[in-house]
Every structure is written in C-alpha cells, then in structure tokens.
Amino acid sequence: MKEIVKQDVQTIIDRYATKNVYLHLETTNGAYASHFDQSFFFSQCYIRNASVSYKQGKIQGQGPYRVGLELEIGWIYAEGLTHYVINENEEFILMGLNYEGKIAVTLQLSEQPFQHN
C-alpha cells in the first residue's frame, strides 16, 4: 500500500478507461461504532462486481483525494482517498484511511470479477 501520488494514480485510472471493468465501491463510517456510542449514526455503501465502462476518470484534490469516473450517462465518485495498491490479482485498489488508520472508503477496479472472500 502506497500513499497516493496524483500523477501515478491518474496513469492507472487512464489505463482502465473505455474498457469493460468490474468495480467495487464501499464506504463506512464505523461498522461497530454504534455498539459503543448509541448516539453515533452508522451509514455504509457497498457495491461489488458492478460491470462498468467509463469514458474518462480523474483524480482531484490535494489529499485526501477524490476520484470521479465518467460513465455514458452518469458518474461514479469516491472521496477521501489516501492510499492505493495493485495487488497480486492485478486489482487496482484505492482506499481512504481515517485518522485511526481504518478504511473509510474504497474504490477498486479490475478486469476480472472480484473473488468472494
């Protein structure tokens, strides 16, 4: 896992543009936080193996970063990204770590479906 360098990540985003890819997008503000603090409002988003093709993608900001993927008739957008990795399965994984080092958001792209773990 590396801290995001905008130009490096932009190059990888460009590599996937116009291809049919699989997307994983997930956000959480603390799955177990409400167990410790009843006043804490828990929210989450989860999309896995959505088949998409984007016309262009952009990384913006000064850190934490946001990435937008322009689709034919809409956008996919993730904000709060801080780190990235290309793993052994050639999956491009962007993630945003909170101040405790826990994952708060992840946007992942792959030319193959993500495996169920």
Backbone atoms as SQL, in Angstrom:
CREATE TABLE atoms (id INTEGER PRIMARY KEY, chain TEXT, resi INTEGER, resn TEXT, atom TEXT, x REAL, y REAL, z REAL);
INSERT INTO atoms VALUES
  (1, 'A', 1, 'MET', 'N', 0.844, -1.164, 0.000),
  (2, 'A', 1, 'MET', 'CA', 0.000, 0.000, 0.000),
  (3, 'A', 1, 'MET', 'C', 0.898, 1.238, 0.000),
  (4, 'A', 2, 'LYS', 'N', 0.582, 2.176, -0.896),
  (5, 'A', 2, 'LYS', 'CA', 1.364, 3.402, -1.017),
  (6, 'A', 2, 'LYS', 'C', 0.461, 4.608, -0.819),
  (7, 'A', 3, 'GLU', 'N', 1.031, 5.692, -0.316),
  (8, 'A', 3, 'GLU', 'CA', 0.288, 6.949, -0.292),
  (9, 'A', 3, 'GLU', 'C', 0.084, 7.406, -1.726),
  (10, 'A', 4, 'ILE', 'N', -1.048, 8.025, -1.980),
  (11, 'A', 4, 'ILE', 'CA', -1.382, 8.452, -3.339),
  (12, 'A', 4, 'ILE', 'C', -0.428, 9.527, -3.827),
  (13, 'A', 5, 'VAL', 'N', 0.104, 9.319, -5.019),
  (14, 'A', 5, 'VAL', 'CA', 0.798, 10.331, -5.809),
  (15, 'A', 5, 'VAL', 'C', -0.113, 10.555, -7.013),
  (16, 'A', 6, 'LYS', 'N', -0.651, 11.765, -7.131),
  (17, 'A', 6, 'LYS', 'CA', -1.712, 12.019, -8.109),
  (18, 'A', 6, 'LYS', 'C', -1.385, 11.535, -9.510),
  (19, 'A', 7, 'GLN', 'N', -0.228, 11.864, -10.031),
  (20, 'A', 7, 'GLN', 'CA', 0.097, 11.509, -11.412),
  (21, 'A', 7, 'GLN', 'C', 0.200, 10.000, -11.594),
  (22, 'A', 8, 'ASP', 'N', 0.746, 9.310, -10.610),
  (23, 'A', 8, 'ASP', 'CA', 0.842, 7.847, -10.699),
  (24, 'A', 8, 'ASP', 'C', -0.545, 7.216, -10.745),
  (25, 'A', 9, 'VAL', 'N', -1.436, 7.685, -9.881),
  (26, 'A', 9, 'VAL', 'CA', -2.798, 7.147, -9.842),
  (27, 'A', 9, 'VAL', 'C', -3.560, 7.525, -11.105),
  (28, 'A', 10, 'GLN', 'N', -3.367, 8.744, -11.604),
  (29, 'A', 10, 'GLN', 'CA', -4.052, 9.155, -12.834),
  (30, 'A', 10, 'GLN', 'C', -3.654, 8.252, -14.002),
  (31, 'A', 11, 'THR', 'N', -2.387, 7.893, -14.076),
  (32, 'A', 11, 'THR', 'CA', -1.917, 6.993, -15.135),
  (33, 'A', 11, 'THR', 'C', -2.627, 5.644, -15.063),
  (34, 'A', 12, 'ILE', 'N', -2.809, 5.130, -13.860),
  (35, 'A', 12, 'ILE', 'CA', -3.501, 3.843, -13.703),
  (36, 'A', 12, 'ILE', 'C', -4.977, 3.985, -14.057),
  (37, 'A', 13, 'ILE', 'N', -5.611, 5.051, -13.616),
  (38, 'A', 13, 'ILE', 'CA', -7.023, 5.297, -13.951),
  (39, 'A', 13, 'ILE', 'C', -7.190, 5.340, -15.464),
  (40, 'A', 14, 'ASP', 'N', -6.284, 6.015, -16.150),
  (41, 'A', 14, 'ASP', 'CA', -6.352, 6.126, -17.613),
  (42, 'A', 14, 'ASP', 'C', -6.232, 4.763, -18.289),
  (43, 'A', 15, 'ARG', 'N', -5.469, 3.857, -17.698),
  (44, 'A', 15, 'ARG', 'CA', -5.283, 2.523, -18.260),
  (45, 'A', 15, 'ARG', 'C', -6.590, 1.734, -18.357),
  (46, 'A', 16, 'TYR', 'N', -7.493, 1.980, -17.433),
  (47, 'A', 16, 'TYR', 'CA', -8.766, 1.254, -17.398),
  (48, 'A', 16, 'TYR', 'C', -9.865, 1.935, -18.215),
  (49, 'A', 17, 'ALA', 'N', -9.645, 3.179, -18.619),
  (50, 'A', 17, 'ALA', 'CA', -10.684, 3.933, -19.339),
  (51, 'A', 17, 'ALA', 'C', -11.076, 3.215, -20.627),
  (52, 'A', 18, 'THR', 'N', -12.345, 3.234, -20.924),
  (53, 'A', 18, 'THR', 'CA', -13.004, 2.659, -22.112),
  (54, 'A', 18, 'THR', 'C', -13.010, 1.125, -22.131),
  (55, 'A', 19, 'LYS', 'N', -12.461, 0.484, -21.116),
  (56, 'A', 19, 'LYS', 'CA', -12.504, -0.977, -21.026),
  (57, 'A', 19, 'LYS', 'C', -13.722, -1.387, -20.199),
  (58, 'A', 20, 'ASN', 'N', -14.187, -2.606, -20.406),
  (59, 'A', 20, 'ASN', 'CA', -15.192, -3.166, -19.507),
  (60, 'A', 20, 'ASN', 'C', -14.456, -3.664, -18.271),
  (61, 'A', 21, 'VAL', 'N', -14.779, -3.075, -17.124),
  (62, 'A', 21, 'VAL', 'CA', -14.110, -3.434, -15.875),
  (63, 'A', 21, 'VAL', 'C', -15.146, -3.725, -14.796),
  (64, 'A', 22, 'TYR', 'N', -14.684, -4.365, -13.750),
  (65, 'A', 22, 'TYR', 'CA', -15.518, -4.632, -12.579),
  (66, 'A', 22, 'TYR', 'C', -15.153, -3.625, -11.498),
  (67, 'A', 23, 'LEU', 'N', -16.171, -3.150, -10.819),
  (68, 'A', 23, 'LEU', 'CA', -15.991, -2.101, -9.827),
  (69, 'A', 23, 'LEU', 'C', -16.464, -2.584, -8.465),
  (70, 'A', 24, 'HIS', 'N', -15.707, -2.217, -7.456),
  (71, 'A', 24, 'HIS', 'CA', -16.121, -2.403, -6.065),
  (72, 'A', 24, 'HIS', 'C', -16.036, -1.027, -5.422),
  (73, 'A', 25, 'LEU', 'N', -17.110, -0.595, -4.784),
  (74, 'A', 25, 'LEU', 'CA', -17.147, 0.691, -4.082),
  (75, 'A', 25, 'LEU', 'C', -17.777, 0.448, -2.725),
  (76, 'A', 26, 'GLU', 'N', -17.087, 0.893, -1.689),
  (77, 'A', 26, 'GLU', 'CA', -17.598, 0.674, -0.337),
  (78, 'A', 26, 'GLU', 'C', -17.212, 1.850, 0.545),
  (79, 'A', 27, 'THR', 'N', -18.148, 2.290, 1.343),
  (80, 'A', 27, 'THR', 'CA', -17.872, 3.308, 2.352),
  (81, 'A', 27, 'THR', 'C', -18.430, 2.826, 3.679),
  (82, 'A', 28, 'THR', 'N', -17.810, 3.266, 4.742),
  (83, 'A', 28, 'THR', 'CA', -18.342, 3.004, 6.077),
  (84, 'A', 28, 'THR', 'C', -17.805, 4.073, 7.015),
  (85, 'A', 29, 'ASN', 'N', -18.600, 4.443, 7.966),
  (86, 'A', 29, 'ASN', 'CA', -18.120, 5.391, 8.973),
  (87, 'A', 29, 'ASN', 'C', -17.947, 4.701, 10.317),
  (88, 'A', 30, 'GLY', 'N', -17.825, 3.392, 10.298),
  (89, 'A', 30, 'GLY', 'CA', -17.553, 2.652, 11.527),
  (90, 'A', 30, 'GLY', 'C', -18.617, 1.620, 11.821),
  (91, 'A', 31, 'ALA', 'N', -18.457, 0.446, 11.290),
  (92, 'A', 31, 'ALA', 'CA', -19.483, -0.591, 11.396),
  (93, 'A', 31, 'ALA', 'C', -19.857, -0.917, 12.836),
  (94, 'A', 32, 'TYR', 'N', -18.913, -0.817, 13.748),
  (95, 'A', 32, 'TYR', 'CA', -19.196, -1.199, 15.128),
  (96, 'A', 32, 'TYR', 'C', -19.294, 0.001, 16.058),
  (97, 'A', 33, 'ALA', 'N', -19.157, 1.205, 15.520),
  (98, 'A', 33, 'ALA', 'CA', -19.153, 2.401, 16.363),
  (99, 'A', 33, 'ALA', 'C', -20.445, 2.561, 17.145),
  (100, 'A', 34, 'SER', 'N', -21.575, 2.227, 16.550),
  (101, 'A', 34, 'SER', 'CA', -22.852, 2.411, 17.247),
  (102, 'A', 34, 'SER', 'C', -23.000, 1.463, 18.435),
  (103, 'A', 35, 'HIS', 'N', -22.199, 0.385, 18.483),
  (104, 'A', 35, 'HIS', 'CA', -22.240, -0.511, 19.643),
  (105, 'A', 35, 'HIS', 'C', -21.647, 0.165, 20.878),
  (106, 'A', 36, 'PHE', 'N', -20.736, 1.104, 20.653),
  (107, 'A', 36, 'PHE', 'CA', -20.064, 1.781, 21.754),
  (108, 'A', 36, 'PHE', 'C', -20.688, 3.128, 22.082),
  (109, 'A', 37, 'ASP', 'N', -21.360, 3.724, 21.126),
  (110, 'A', 37, 'ASP', 'CA', -21.962, 5.045, 21.311),
  (111, 'A', 37, 'ASP', 'C', -23.312, 5.053, 20.614),
  (112, 'A', 38, 'GLN', 'N', -24.377, 4.948, 21.383),
  (113, 'A', 38, 'GLN', 'CA', -25.723, 4.860, 20.821),
  (114, 'A', 38, 'GLN', 'C', -26.123, 6.110, 20.048),
  (115, 'A', 39, 'SER', 'N', -25.443, 7.238, 20.282),
  (116, 'A', 39, 'SER', 'CA', -25.777, 8.466, 19.551),
  (117, 'A', 39, 'SER', 'C', -25.093, 8.529, 18.190),
  (118, 'A', 40, 'PHE', 'N', -24.185, 7.587, 17.917),
  (119, 'A', 40, 'PHE', 'CA', -23.457, 7.567, 16.650),
  (120, 'A', 40, 'PHE', 'C', -24.361, 7.029, 15.544),
  (121, 'A', 41, 'PHE', 'N', -24.443, 7.763, 14.443),
  (122, 'A', 41, 'PHE', 'CA', -25.261, 7.338, 13.309),
  (123, 'A', 41, 'PHE', 'C', -24.386, 6.576, 12.327),
  (124, 'A', 42, 'PHE', 'N', -24.683, 5.326, 12.115),
  (125, 'A', 42, 'PHE', 'CA', -23.911, 4.462, 11.226),
  (126, 'A', 42, 'PHE', 'C', -24.483, 4.517, 9.815),
  (127, 'A', 43, 'SER', 'N', -23.606, 4.618, 8.822),
  (128, 'A', 43, 'SER', 'CA', -24.030, 4.531, 7.422),
  (129, 'A', 43, 'SER', 'C', -22.973, 3.767, 6.637),
  (130, 'A', 44, 'GLN', 'N', -23.419, 3.167, 5.527),
  (131, 'A', 44, 'GLN', 'CA', -22.499, 2.383, 4.715),
  (132, 'A', 44, 'GLN', 'C', -23.037, 2.285, 3.296),
  (133, 'A', 45, 'CYS', 'N', -22.127, 2.101, 2.340),
  (134, 'A', 45, 'CYS', 'CA', -22.467, 1.860, 0.941),
  (135, 'A', 45, 'CYS', 'C', -21.622, 0.676, 0.487),
  (136, 'A', 46, 'TYR', 'N', -22.224, -0.232, -0.310),
  (137, 'A', 46, 'TYR', 'CA', -21.483, -1.412, -0.760),
  (138, 'A', 46, 'TYR', 'C', -21.967, -1.802, -2.152),
  (139, 'A', 47, 'ILE', 'N', -21.049, -1.819, -3.104),
  (140, 'A', 47, 'ILE', 'CA', -21.315, -2.278, -4.470),
  (141, 'A', 47, 'ILE', 'C', -20.161, -3.210, -4.830),
  (142, 'A', 48, 'ARG', 'N', -20.468, -4.399, -5.327),
  (143, 'A', 48, 'ARG', 'CA', -19.404, -5.361, -5.659),
  (144, 'A', 48, 'ARG', 'C', -19.665, -5.965, -7.029),
  (145, 'A', 49, 'ASN', 'N', -18.632, -5.995, -7.856),
  (146, 'A', 49, 'ASN', 'CA', -18.664, -6.605, -9.186),
  (147, 'A', 49, 'ASN', 'C', -19.679, -5.964, -10.123),
  (148, 'A', 50, 'ALA', 'N', -19.832, -4.660, -10.014),
  (149, 'A', 50, 'ALA', 'CA', -20.630, -3.935, -10.999),
  (150, 'A', 50, 'ALA', 'C', -19.794, -3.830, -12.272),
  (151, 'A', 51, 'SER', 'N', -20.366, -4.212, -13.395),
  (152, 'A', 51, 'SER', 'CA', -19.662, -4.137, -14.675),
  (153, 'A', 51, 'SER', 'C', -19.878, -2.747, -15.258),
  (154, 'A', 52, 'VAL', 'N', -18.783, -2.016, -15.456),
  (155, 'A', 52, 'VAL', 'CA', -18.870, -0.645, -15.960),
  (156, 'A', 52, 'VAL', 'C', -17.810, -0.410, -17.030),
  (157, 'A', 53, 'SER', 'N', -18.040, 0.621, -17.798),
  (158, 'A', 53, 'SER', 'CA', -17.040, 1.146, -18.728),
  (159, 'A', 53, 'SER', 'C', -17.115, 2.654, -18.608),
  (160, 'A', 54, 'TYR', 'N', -16.007, 3.290, -18.262),
  (161, 'A', 54, 'TYR', 'CA', -16.030, 4.742, -18.109),
  (162, 'A', 54, 'TYR', 'C', -15.243, 5.407, -19.227),
  (163, 'A', 55, 'LYS', 'N', -15.755, 6.579, -19.639),
  (164, 'A', 55, 'LYS', 'CA', -15.126, 7.328, -20.729),
  (165, 'A', 55, 'LYS', 'C', -13.814, 7.941, -20.288),
  (166, 'A', 56, 'GLN', 'N', -13.819, 8.487, -19.079),
  (167, 'A', 56, 'GLN', 'CA', -12.612, 9.089, -18.524),
  (168, 'A', 56, 'GLN', 'C', -12.707, 9.062, -17.010),
  (169, 'A', 57, 'GLY', 'N', -11.563, 9.126, -16.383),
  (170, 'A', 57, 'GLY', 'CA', -11.509, 9.195, -14.935),
  (171, 'A', 57, 'GLY', 'C', -10.544, 10.286, -14.523),
  (172, 'A', 58, 'LYS', 'N', -10.824, 10.901, -13.384),
  (173, 'A', 58, 'LYS', 'CA', -9.978, 11.998, -12.896),
  (174, 'A', 58, 'LYS', 'C', -9.746, 11.848, -11.404),
  (175, 'A', 59, 'ILE', 'N', -8.525, 12.147, -10.979),
  (176, 'A', 59, 'ILE', 'CA', -8.232, 12.278, -9.559),
  (177, 'A', 59, 'ILE', 'C', -8.034, 13.760, -9.277),
  (178, 'A', 60, 'GLN', 'N', -8.660, 14.245, -8.228),
  (179, 'A', 60, 'GLN', 'CA', -8.626, 15.669, -7.898),
  (180, 'A', 60, 'GLN', 'C', -8.344, 15.851, -6.411),
  (181, 'A', 61, 'GLY', 'N', -7.939, 17.061, -6.068),
  (182, 'A', 61, 'GLY', 'CA', -7.718, 17.423, -4.675),
  (183, 'A', 61, 'GLY', 'C', -6.245, 17.446, -4.326),
  (184, 'A', 62, 'GLN', 'N', -5.994, 17.840, -3.089),
  (185, 'A', 62, 'GLN', 'CA', -4.630, 17.936, -2.576),
  (186, 'A', 62, 'GLN', 'C', -4.353, 16.874, -1.521),
  (187, 'A', 63, 'GLY', 'N', -5.323, 16.029, -1.260),
  (188, 'A', 63, 'GLY', 'CA', -5.202, 14.965, -0.280),
  (189, 'A', 63, 'GLY', 'C', -5.941, 15.326, 0.998),
  (190, 'A', 64, 'PRO', 'N', -6.815, 14.442, 1.453),
  (191, 'A', 64, 'PRO', 'CA', -7.326, 13.278, 0.758),
  (192, 'A', 64, 'PRO', 'C', -7.915, 13.638, -0.604),
  (193, 'A', 65, 'TYR', 'N', -7.912, 12.667, -1.499),
  (194, 'A', 65, 'TYR', 'CA', -8.266, 12.894, -2.901),
  (195, 'A', 65, 'TYR', 'C', -9.667, 12.385, -3.213),
  (196, 'A', 66, 'ARG', 'N', -10.181, 12.818, -4.346),
  (197, 'A', 66, 'ARG', 'CA', -11.442, 12.286, -4.861),
  (198, 'A', 66, 'ARG', 'C', -11.195, 11.788, -6.281),
  (199, 'A', 67, 'VAL', 'N', -11.901, 10.728, -6.640),
  (200, 'A', 67, 'VAL', 'CA', -11.810, 10.149, -7.979),
  (201, 'A', 67, 'VAL', 'C', -13.213, 10.091, -8.548),
  (202, 'A', 68, 'GLY', 'N', -13.357, 10.589, -9.776),
  (203, 'A', 68, 'GLY', 'CA', -14.615, 10.507, -10.499),
  (204, 'A', 68, 'GLY', 'C', -14.412, 9.729, -11.788),
  (205, 'A', 69, 'LEU', 'N', -15.346, 8.852, -12.081),
  (206, 'A', 69, 'LEU', 'CA', -15.327, 8.070, -13.316),
  (207, 'A', 69, 'LEU', 'C', -16.559, 8.458, -14.117),
  (208, 'A', 70, 'GLU', 'N', -16.355, 9.016, -15.305),
  (209, 'A', 70, 'GLU', 'CA', -17.468, 9.471, -16.134),
  (210, 'A', 70, 'GLU', 'C', -18.003, 8.321, -16.981),
  (211, 'A', 71, 'LEU', 'N', -19.252, 7.971, -16.734),
  (212, 'A', 71, 'LEU', 'CA', -19.935, 6.931, -17.495),
  (213, 'A', 71, 'LEU', 'C', -20.663, 7.560, -18.675),
  (214, 'A', 72, 'GLU', 'N', -21.267, 6.739, -19.495),
  (215, 'A', 72, 'GLU', 'CA', -22.030, 7.240, -20.644),
  (216, 'A', 72, 'GLU', 'C', -23.141, 8.188, -20.200),
  (217, 'A', 73, 'ILE', 'N', -23.836, 7.851, -19.110),
  (218, 'A', 73, 'ILE', 'CA', -24.948, 8.706, -18.668),
  (219, 'A', 73, 'ILE', 'C', -24.866, 9.041, -17.178),
  (220, 'A', 74, 'GLY', 'N', -23.694, 9.114, -16.616),
  (221, 'A', 74, 'GLY', 'CA', -23.581, 9.460, -15.204),
  (222, 'A', 74, 'GLY', 'C', -22.146, 9.392, -14.704),
  (223, 'A', 75, 'TRP', 'N', -22.015, 9.376, -13.393),
  (224, 'A', 75, 'TRP', 'CA', -20.704, 9.381, -12.756),
  (225, 'A', 75, 'TRP', 'C', -20.656, 8.385, -11.603),
  (226, 'A', 76, 'ILE', 'N', -19.474, 7.891, -11.336),
  (227, 'A', 76, 'ILE', 'CA', -19.159, 7.182, -10.095),
  (228, 'A', 76, 'ILE', 'C', -18.113, 8.046, -9.403),
  (229, 'A', 77, 'TYR', 'N', -18.273, 8.225, -8.109),
  (230, 'A', 77, 'TYR', 'CA', -17.473, 9.204, -7.397),
  (231, 'A', 77, 'TYR', 'C', -17.101, 8.659, -6.020),
  (232, 'A', 78, 'ALA', 'N', -15.841, 8.787, -5.644),
  (233, 'A', 78, 'ALA', 'CA', -15.392, 8.422, -4.295),
  (234, 'A', 78, 'ALA', 'C', -14.495, 9.537, -3.775),
  (235, 'A', 79, 'GLU', 'N', -14.678, 9.894, -2.526),
  (236, 'A', 79, 'GLU', 'CA', -13.900, 10.974, -1.920),
  (237, 'A', 79, 'GLU', 'C', -13.284, 10.496, -0.610),
  (238, 'A', 80, 'GLY', 'N', -12.149, 11.101, -0.258),
  (239, 'A', 80, 'GLY', 'CA', -11.460, 10.751, 0.980),
  (240, 'A', 80, 'GLY', 'C', -10.364, 9.722, 0.777),
  (241, 'A', 81, 'LEU', 'N', -9.882, 9.582, -0.459),
  (242, 'A', 81, 'LEU', 'CA', -8.889, 8.556, -0.797),
  (243, 'A', 81, 'LEU', 'C', -7.480, 9.004, -0.404),
  (244, 'A', 82, 'THR', 'N', -6.718, 8.099, 0.190),
  (245, 'A', 82, 'THR', 'CA', -5.377, 8.429, 0.682),
  (246, 'A', 82, 'THR', 'C', -4.282, 7.470, 0.206),
  (247, 'A', 83, 'HIS', 'N', -4.640, 6.226, -0.113),
  (248, 'A', 83, 'HIS', 'CA', -3.652, 5.192, -0.438),
  (249, 'A', 83, 'HIS', 'C', -4.112, 4.352, -1.625),
  (250, 'A', 84, 'TYR', 'N', -3.171, 3.621, -2.213),
  (251, 'A', 84, 'TYR', 'CA', -3.521, 2.709, -3.311),
  (252, 'A', 84, 'TYR', 'C', -2.538, 1.553, -3.376),
  (253, 'A', 85, 'VAL', 'N', -2.962, 0.517, -4.090),
  (254, 'A', 85, 'VAL', 'CA', -2.113, -0.637, -4.334),
  (255, 'A', 85, 'VAL', 'C', -2.658, -1.356, -5.566),
  (256, 'A', 86, 'ILE', 'N', -1.786, -2.017, -6.295),
  (257, 'A', 86, 'ILE', 'CA', -2.194, -3.002, -7.298),
  (258, 'A', 86, 'ILE', 'C', -1.757, -4.341, -6.719),
  (259, 'A', 87, 'ASN', 'N', -2.728, -5.193, -6.430),
  (260, 'A', 87, 'ASN', 'CA', -2.405, -6.432, -5.717),
  (261, 'A', 87, 'ASN', 'C', -1.967, -7.545, -6.670),
  (262, 'A', 88, 'GLU', 'N', -1.758, -8.730, -6.106),
  (263, 'A', 88, 'GLU', 'CA', -1.255, -9.874, -6.878),
  (264, 'A', 88, 'GLU', 'C', -2.232, -10.344, -7.946),
  (265, 'A', 89, 'ASN', 'N', -3.502, -9.960, -7.851),
  (266, 'A', 89, 'ASN', 'CA', -4.505, -10.305, -8.867),
  (267, 'A', 89, 'ASN', 'C', -4.695, -9.193, -9.900),
  (268, 'A', 90, 'GLU', 'N', -3.794, -8.208, -9.887),
  (269, 'A', 90, 'GLU', 'CA', -3.863, -7.054, -10.793),
  (270, 'A', 90, 'GLU', 'C', -5.124, -6.219, -10.551),
  (271, 'A', 91, 'GLU', 'N', -5.612, -6.208, -9.319),
  (272, 'A', 91, 'GLU', 'CA', -6.743, -5.368, -8.939),
  (273, 'A', 91, 'GLU', 'C', -6.201, -4.032, -8.444),
  (274, 'A', 92, 'PHE', 'N', -6.752, -2.957, -8.961),
  (275, 'A', 92, 'PHE', 'CA', -6.358, -1.595, -8.591),
  (276, 'A', 92, 'PHE', 'C', -7.243, -1.167, -7.431),
  (277, 'A', 93, 'ILE', 'N', -6.643, -0.960, -6.281),
  (278, 'A', 93, 'ILE', 'CA', -7.394, -0.679, -5.063),
  (279, 'A', 93, 'ILE', 'C', -6.997, 0.691, -4.533),
  (280, 'A', 94, 'LEU', 'N', -7.973, 1.590, -4.510),
  (281, 'A', 94, 'LEU', 'CA', -7.816, 2.897, -3.877),
  (282, 'A', 94, 'LEU', 'C', -8.557, 2.839, -2.551),
  (283, 'A', 95, 'MET', 'N', -7.985, 3.432, -1.520),
  (284, 'A', 95, 'MET', 'CA', -8.673, 3.439, -0.236),
  (285, 'A', 95, 'MET', 'C', -8.400, 4.734, 0.503),
  (286, 'A', 96, 'GLY', 'N', -9.315, 5.064, 1.372),
  (287, 'A', 96, 'GLY', 'CA', -9.153, 6.209, 2.249),
  (288, 'A', 96, 'GLY', 'C', -9.118, 5.723, 3.679),
  (289, 'A', 97, 'LEU', 'N', -8.028, 6.029, 4.359),
  (290, 'A', 97, 'LEU', 'CA', -7.890, 5.630, 5.754),
  (291, 'A', 97, 'LEU', 'C', -8.267, 6.800, 6.649),
  (292, 'A', 98, 'ASN', 'N', -9.020, 6.514, 7.708),
  (293, 'A', 98, 'ASN', 'CA', -9.397, 7.576, 8.633),
  (294, 'A', 98, 'ASN', 'C', -8.225, 7.876, 9.566),
  (295, 'A', 99, 'TYR', 'N', -8.458, 8.738, 10.551),
  (296, 'A', 99, 'TYR', 'CA', -7.374, 9.166, 11.434),
  (297, 'A', 99, 'TYR', 'C', -6.901, 8.069, 12.376),
  (298, 'A', 100, 'GLU', 'N', -7.669, 6.980, 12.447),
  (299, 'A', 100, 'GLU', 'CA', -7.249, 5.831, 13.247),
  (300, 'A', 100, 'GLU', 'C', -6.598, 4.757, 12.380),
  (301, 'A', 101, 'GLY', 'N', -6.441, 5.028, 11.072),
  (302, 'A', 101, 'GLY', 'CA', -5.833, 4.069, 10.161),
  (303, 'A', 101, 'GLY', 'C', -6.784, 3.000, 9.666),
  (304, 'A', 102, 'LYS', 'N', -8.085, 3.192, 9.885),
  (305, 'A', 102, 'LYS', 'CA', -9.090, 2.225, 9.431),
  (306, 'A', 102, 'LYS', 'C', -9.662, 2.665, 8.091),
  (307, 'A', 103, 'ILE', 'N', -10.032, 1.695, 7.263),
  (308, 'A', 103, 'ILE', 'CA', -10.571, 2.012, 5.936),
  (309, 'A', 103, 'ILE', 'C', -11.951, 2.641, 6.081),
  (310, 'A', 104, 'ALA', 'N', -12.123, 3.822, 5.481),
  (311, 'A', 104, 'ALA', 'CA', -13.407, 4.526, 5.481),
  (312, 'A', 104, 'ALA', 'C', -14.076, 4.451, 4.115),
  (313, 'A', 105, 'VAL', 'N', -13.259, 4.339, 3.062),
  (314, 'A', 105, 'VAL', 'CA', -13.784, 4.268, 1.697),
  (315, 'A', 105, 'VAL', 'C', -12.814, 3.452, 0.853),
  (316, 'A', 106, 'THR', 'N', -13.345, 2.703, -0.090),
  (317, 'A', 106, 'THR', 'CA', -12.500, 2.009, -1.056),
  (318, 'A', 106, 'THR', 'C', -13.183, 1.997, -2.417),
  (319, 'A', 107, 'LEU', 'N', -12.398, 2.236, -3.439),
  (320, 'A', 107, 'LEU', 'CA', -12.830, 2.155, -4.836),
  (321, 'A', 107, 'LEU', 'C', -11.848, 1.217, -5.516),
  (322, 'A', 108, 'GLN', 'N', -12.357, 0.145, -6.109),
  (323, 'A', 108, 'GLN', 'CA', -11.494, -0.867, -6.698),
  (324, 'A', 108, 'GLN', 'C', -11.925, -1.155, -8.123),
  (325, 'A', 109, 'LEU', 'N', -10.937, -1.366, -8.998),
  (326, 'A', 109, 'LEU', 'CA', -11.188, -1.699, -10.400),
  (327, 'A', 109, 'LEU', 'C', -10.396, -2.946, -10.773),
  (328, 'A', 110, 'SER', 'N', -11.014, -3.780, -11.608),
  (329, 'A', 110, 'SER', 'CA', -10.348, -4.999, -12.055),
  (330, 'A', 110, 'SER', 'C', -10.918, -5.414, -13.405),
  (331, 'A', 111, 'GLU', 'N', -10.081, -6.034, -14.224),
  (332, 'A', 111, 'GLU', 'CA', -10.574, -6.577, -15.492),
  (333, 'A', 111, 'GLU', 'C', -11.244, -7.929, -15.300),
  (334, 'A', 112, 'GLN', 'N', -11.104, -8.522, -14.127),
  (335, 'A', 112, 'GLN', 'CA', -11.743, -9.794, -13.776),
  (336, 'A', 112, 'GLN', 'C', -12.669, -9.557, -12.586),
  (337, 'A', 113, 'PRO', 'N', -13.726, -10.349, -12.459),
  (338, 'A', 113, 'PRO', 'CA', -14.591, -10.191, -11.283),
  (339, 'A', 113, 'PRO', 'C', -13.794, -10.373, -9.987),
  (340, 'A', 114, 'PHE', 'N', -14.174, -9.627, -8.969),
  (341, 'A', 114, 'PHE', 'CA', -13.559, -9.785, -7.653),
  (342, 'A', 114, 'PHE', 'C', -14.039, -11.097, -7.046),
  (343, 'A', 115, 'GLN', 'N', -13.136, -11.792, -6.396),
  (344, 'A', 115, 'GLN', 'CA', -13.481, -13.061, -5.760),
  (345, 'A', 115, 'GLN', 'C', -14.205, -12.793, -4.451),
  (346, 'A', 116, 'HIS', 'N', -15.065, -13.705, -4.069),
  (347, 'A', 116, 'HIS', 'CA', -15.775, -13.592, -2.795),
  (348, 'A', 116, 'HIS', 'C', -14.863, -14.096, -1.697),
  (349, 'A', 117, 'ASN', 'N', -14.688, -13.296, -0.682),
  (350, 'A', 117, 'ASN', 'CA', -13.825, -13.688, 0.451),
  (351, 'A', 117, 'ASN', 'C', -14.663, -13.916, 1.676);
